[in-house]
Amino acid sequence: MTLITPPALLWPVSAACLVAFAAAAGVVIERRAMRAVVALLAHSLAIAALYALLAADLVAVGQVLIYSGAIVVLFLFVVTLLPAGGAEPFSDWRRVAAGAIVGLVLLAALATVISGALSQPALAAAVQVQTTPIGSVAGVGHQFFDAGKLLVPFELTAPLLLVAIIGAVALWRRQGATA
Amino acid sequence: MTAEAVVLLTSAAIFALGATGVLLRRNPVAVLMCVELMLNAANLLLVLGSHVQGNDAGQATALIVLVIAAAEAVVGLGLALVLFHHREPADIDEPRTVRG
């Protein structure tokens, strides 16, 4: 694969990748819900750092605001609301085996695809055609509004959020009426 | 190994880890967090593709995925709270029927 990111950025990128992966492992392994949420916070901040390193400034800001700021805090609130901090029954061996098998098979499949893609000369040639700097707010906004391809999905996010809010409230209200 | 290859491998590893967690965990909140991991991995791949191709469309799509992740978290956490309200400790295998 052709080098686009300057070689000096290899170490920061690798460090952010390592933190993101270690924190993701913490989310999966940690049994106490509160610690898992803190690991998710570390993961999302590391991903935001990766976005910034990949010249995606707007997405990095969005990740910090929406993910670290809103979603992780929502998880924190729910965990504190849970009785007994969300105690979890132990996973039996069948569950562990199923998780391990699916994880390994998925990883093997993805690694096969990736190694194939990395060794392809056609992709490496296509990669060299990088003309304009990307990641500016104007450029991303152009994709949404002027290019027109993403206009419908963008507009559909508004009713999606509205339906999600109404759904969450309706779930809790009906539950309160029956309890 | 270039930085792009490192990010590509990390994305694949995090996605597999998230899938493992979805099957492994029994706490509905933890399962949701693992789904968020998988969404993050997919988003990372979108941004990497945008970077490699020199095209902003991947970043715009990543922003839409962020919003979808937020909506999913809201509804999922509402369901998890209702589940915990009914039985404690909540097990994601317990509910077998859905009424209404």
Chai-1 contact restraints between the chains, C-beta under 6 A:
chainA,res_idxA,chainB,res_idxB,connection_type,confidence,min_distance_angstrom,max_distance_angstrom,comment,restraint_id
A,M1,B,T2,contact,1.0,0.0,6.0,A-B,restraint_1
A,M1,B,E4,contact,1.0,0.0,6.0,A-B,restraint_2
A,M1,B,A5,contact,1.0,0.0,6.0,A-B,restraint_3
A,L3,B,T2,contact,1.0,0.0,6.0,A-B,restraint_4
A,T5,B,A3,contact,1.0,0.0,6.0,A-B,restraint_5
A,L9,B,A3,contact,1.0,0.0,6.0,A-B,restraint_6
A,L10,B,A3,contact,1.0,0.0,6.0,A-B,restraint_7
A,V13,B,A3,contact,1.0,0.0,6.0,A-B,restraint_8
A,V13,B,V6,contact,1.0,0.0,6.0,A-B,restraint_9
A,S14,B,V6,contact,1.0,0.0,6.0,A-B,restraint_10
A,C17,B,V6,contact,1.0,0.0,6.0,A-B,restraint_11
A,C17,B,T10,contact,1.0,0.0,6.0,A-B,restraint_12
A,F21,B,T10,contact,1.0,0.0,6.0,A-B,restraint_13
A,F21,B,A13,contact,1.0,0.0,6.0,A-B,restraint_14
A,A24,B,I14,contact,1.0,0.0,6.0,A-B,restraint_15
A,A24,B,L17,contact,1.0,0.0,6.0,A-B,restraint_16
A,A24,B,L37,contact,1.0,0.0,6.0,A-B,restraint_17
A,V27,B,M33,contact,1.0,0.0,6.0,A-B,restraint_18
A,V28,B,L17,contact,1.0,0.0,6.0,A-B,restraint_19
A,V28,B,G21,contact,1.0,0.0,6.0,A-B,restraint_20
A,A33,B,V29,contact,1.0,0.0,6.0,A-B,restraint_21
A,A36,B,A30,contact,1.0,0.0,6.0,A-B,restraint_22
A,A36,B,M33,contact,1.0,0.0,6.0,A-B,restraint_23
A,L40,B,M33,contact,1.0,0.0,6.0,A-B,restraint_24
A,I47,B,N40,contact,1.0,0.0,6.0,A-B,restraint_25
A,Y51,B,V47,contact,1.0,0.0,6.0,A-B,restraint_26
A,L54,B,V47,contact,1.0,0.0,6.0,A-B,restraint_27
A,L54,B,H51,contact,1.0,0.0,6.0,A-B,restraint_28
A,A55,B,H51,contact,1.0,0.0,6.0,A-B,restraint_29
A,A56,B,V47,contact,1.0,0.0,6.0,A-B,restraint_30
A,A56,B,Q59,contact,1.0,0.0,6.0,A-B,restraint_31
A,V59,B,V47,contact,1.0,0.0,6.0,A-B,restraint_32
A,V59,B,Q59,contact,1.0,0.0,6.0,A-B,restraint_33
A,V59,B,A62,contact,1.0,0.0,6.0,A-B,restraint_34
A,G62,B,L63,contact,1.0,0.0,6.0,A-B,restraint_35
A,G62,B,L66,contact,1.0,0.0,6.0,A-B,restraint_36
A,I66,B,L66,contact,1.0,0.0,6.0,A-B,restraint_37
A,I66,B,A70,contact,1.0,0.0,6.0,A-B,restraint_38
A,I71,B,A70,contact,1.0,0.0,6.0,A-B,restraint_39
A,I71,B,A73,contact,1.0,0.0,6.0,A-B,restraint_40
A,L74,B,A73,contact,1.0,0.0,6.0,A-B,restraint_41
A,V78,B,L77,contact,1.0,0.0,6.0,A-B,restraint_42
A,L82,B,F84,contact,1.0,0.0,6.0,A-B,restraint_43
A,P83,B,E88,contact,1.0,0.0,6.0,A-B,restraint_44
A,G86,B,N27,contact,1.0,0.0,6.0,A-B,restraint_45
A,G86,B,V29,contact,1.0,0.0,6.0,A-B,restraint_46
A,A87,B,P89,contact,1.0,0.0,6.0,A-B,restraint_47
A,E88,B,R26,contact,1.0,0.0,6.0,A-B,restraint_48
A,E88,B,N27,contact,1.0,0.0,6.0,A-B,restraint_49
A,P89,B,R26,contact,1.0,0.0,6.0,A-B,restraint_50
A,P89,B,P89,contact,1.0,0.0,6.0,A-B,restraint_51
A,P89,B,D91,contact,1.0,0.0,6.0,A-B,restraint_52
A,S91,B,L24,contact,1.0,0.0,6.0,A-B,restraint_53
A,S91,B,R26,contact,1.0,0.0,6.0,A-B,restraint_54
A,A98,B,L23,contact,1.0,0.0,6.0,A-B,restraint_55
A,G99,B,T20,contact,1.0,0.0,6.0,A-B,restraint_56
A,G99,B,L23,contact,1.0,0.0,6.0,A-B,restraint_57
A,G99,B,L24,contact,1.0,0.0,6.0,A-B,restraint_58
A,V102,B,A19,contact,1.0,0.0,6.0,A-B,restraint_59
A,V102,B,L23,contact,1.0,0.0,6.0,A-B,restraint_60
A,G103,B,A16,contact,1.0,0.0,6.0,A-B,restraint_61
A,G103,B,A19,contact,1.0,0.0,6.0,A-B,restraint_62
A,G103,B,T20,contact,1.0,0.0,6.0,A-B,restraint_63
A,L106,B,A16,contact,1.0,0.0,6.0,A-B,restraint_64
A,L106,B,A19,contact,1.0,0.0,6.0,A-B,restraint_65
A,L107,B,A16,contact,1.0,0.0,6.0,A-B,restraint_66
A,L110,B,A12,contact,1.0,0.0,6.0,A-B,restraint_67
A,I114,B,L8,contact,1.0,0.0,6.0,A-B,restraint_68
A,L118,B,A5,contact,1.0,0.0,6.0,A-B,restraint_69
A,V127,B,V52,contact,1.0,0.0,6.0,A-B,restraint_70
A,Q130,B,G54,contact,1.0,0.0,6.0,A-B,restraint_71
A,T131,B,G54,contact,1.0,0.0,6.0,A-B,restraint_72
A,I134,B,G54,contact,1.0,0.0,6.0,A-B,restraint_73
A,I134,B,D56,contact,1.0,0.0,6.0,A-B,restraint_74
A,G139,B,D56,contact,1.0,0.0,6.0,A-B,restraint_75
A,V140,B,D56,contact,1.0,0.0,6.0,A-B,restraint_76
A,V140,B,Q59,contact,1.0,0.0,6.0,A-B,restraint_77
A,V140,B,A60,contact,1.0,0.0,6.0,A-B,restraint_78
A,Q143,B,D56,contact,1.0,0.0,6.0,A-B,restraint_79
A,Q143,B,A57,contact,1.0,0.0,6.0,A-B,restraint_80
A,Q143,B,A60,contact,1.0,0.0,6.0,A-B,restraint_81
A,F144,B,A60,contact,1.0,0.0,6.0,A-B,restraint_82
A,L150,B,A60,contact,1.0,0.0,6.0,A-B,restraint_83
A,P153,B,I64,contact,1.0,0.0,6.0,A-B,restraint_84
A,T157,B,V67,contact,1.0,0.0,6.0,A-B,restraint_85
A,L160,B,A71,contact,1.0,0.0,6.0,A-B,restraint_86
A,L161,B,A71,contact,1.0,0.0,6.0,A-B,restraint_87
A,A164,B,A71,contact,1.0,0.0,6.0,A-B,restraint_88
A,A164,B,V74,contact,1.0,0.0,6.0,A-B,restraint_89
A,A164,B,V75,contact,1.0,0.0,6.0,A-B,restraint_90
A,G167,B,V75,contact,1.0,0.0,6.0,A-B,restraint_91
A,A168,B,V74,contact,1.0,0.0,6.0,A-B,restraint_92
A,A168,B,V75,contact,1.0,0.0,6.0,A-B,restraint_93
A,A168,B,G78,contact,1.0,0.0,6.0,A-B,restraint_94
A,L171,B,G78,contact,1.0,0.0,6.0,A-B,restraint_95
A,L171,B,V82,contact,1.0,0.0,6.0,A-B,restraint_96
A,Q175,B,V82,contact,1.0,0.0,6.0,A-B,restraint_97
